[in-house]
Amino acid sequence: MKPPALIRRLFARPRRPADPDRFTAQDLAAEAVRSLGGRPGRLLLTTVGTVLGIGSLVVTYGLAQTTNAELARQLDPTQATHFLVEPEKTRDSSGASRPVTAFPSDADRRAAGLHGVEAAGLIAEVPTADAAITTVPVNDPSAAQTLPPIVFSASPGLLDAVGAHIATGRTFDTGHRGRADRVAVLGKDAAAELGVSRVDGQPTVFIGTLAYTVIGILDRTEQRTDLLSAVLIPDSTARHDFEAPVGDELHLRVKRGLGPLIEHQVPIALSPNAPDSFRPQVVSGSERAAQARSDTNVAFLLLGIISLLAGALGIVNVTILSVKERTGEIGLRRALGATSRDIGSQFMVETGIIGVIGGLAGTALGVVAVVVIAATQQWAPAMDGWVAIAAPALGTAIGLVAGMYPARRAARIEPATALRSGI
């Protein structure tokens, strides 16, 4: 049985009347948007630092992901176009690493005869016994002592196999190899060191007392960038003059898609009775390009961190300025019933919105930059999907952290003091 209505009314809890001056979350968001929208120029300047910081971090991460994917593609035998073949090595009694076998004298011709091999070349370091390498036969004892360029022996197909480009002159061919001619090709750095810039006058380079006619200068190479600071002579000439080995490495340039077949056939072609004596491996892109990409990533990362710090400081400064300009407004709202928590929350919401805008814009800008850079390099852009969530979240966090001090400062303003200031 229910008690009478009169008794229920007497013992019922009194309802609290709705406080029209109390701010809800919706009110705070609306007021923050209204405040920021009233100063679009200031909003734009405040978000620039966050946009640059988040954008730089997204570019750094995106380029790292893209280059890693490209490197994995290059190392995939089905996609690789460059292979390096070396003899298997073992350690002797002294602990030194030595090859278990040597390349046959016609190793490059055997490899070049395989289906899918477009170029093959042998290379070995020439034991010059620290002989002086100069362009004059006379040794000047008063001249400054410099480290001579490294001398390599090379077969005629080496430069084509490693993707080298001759800037002037030509490379040696099978005729030079067959006659063991004393000719040389210089890397651009070695040529500059030796003072050779042209080959039409048939300049001469002396290795010890032996004279070699310079017939070409190479200016770039996809593989073995150390060739740019070296002197190359025909392998037959190196064996005749210095008893150089046939080769330390065999470089191959192959058709795309035939890598696994070449990887299987090359050891058999070089040593049918002991194919395990040779080890083919995929060669990735240019070492210099890889170093340049690494340096670029570090630069973008530093730029991103610096920009984020600058963006956070910018938000702090602009928000403090906004607090000073709106002291009268803050005092009036406090007098009308807004609590210090309401005031602080509004400024936190404003800086959070700035962080969200900067994070979203920076993420979009970074993704576009990664796609453009990848397109110019003919790469496939790669980036984890969580970046689209993490980067704006980081921007929001930067905005909220940067707004803590100004919000606390605004919340401490007393209504009477603010109203007396007349601002």
Order of alpha helices (4+ residues) and beta strands (2+ residues): alpha-alpha-alpha-beta-beta-beta-alpha-beta-beta-beta-alpha-beta-alpha-beta-alpha-beta-beta-beta-alpha-beta-alpha-beta-alpha-alpha-alpha-alpha-alpha
